[in-house]
């Protein structure tokens, strides 16, 4: 998987780690990561995975 897209359906910001650094995904925003999930750590939350899209609930 080369590229992954993460979409937030939350009303508050969602924080995760990318290459050991904290990244904030704003409420209702979308972010794409070019090299897939190899360097991504997503905190436990309700999410839905559809092909290369992860929807954070």
N, C-alpha and C positions, 0 to 999 in steps of 0.2 A: 504494500500500500504506500504510494508515494505522497499523496496529499490527503489531509483530513480537514474537515470543516467542523467547527464547534459552534453551536448556536445556543444562546441563553434565552429561555422562556421565563426566566425568573424576574421578580420585581426588585431584587437587590443584586449587587455585583457578585460575581463568582470568581474566586481566586484559585489558581492551579499553578503547578510548577512546570517550567519548560527549560531544559538544560540547567537545572538546579536553581533557576531564578524564579521568583514569584511573578506571575502575570495576572492582571485583573481583566476579566471579561465583563464589560459593563452590562447592566440589565437590558435585555432585549437586543443585544448586539451579536454579531457574527465575526468569527476569526478563522482564517485558514492557516494551516501549518504545512509547509512544503514537504517536509520529510516524514510525514505520518506520525505515528504515536511512539516512535522509538525513544524520544527524549521527553515525553509528556507524562506527568503524574497528575491524575484527576482525583480530587478528594471524593469520598463516598457521598453520593447524592442520587436522587432519582434521575435516571437518564434513559433515553431511547436511542438505539443505534439503527440507522437506516443507511446501508451501503457505506459510503465514506462520510456520512453526516452523523454527528453526535448531538442530540438535543438535550440540554441540561434543564431539568424541571425544577 
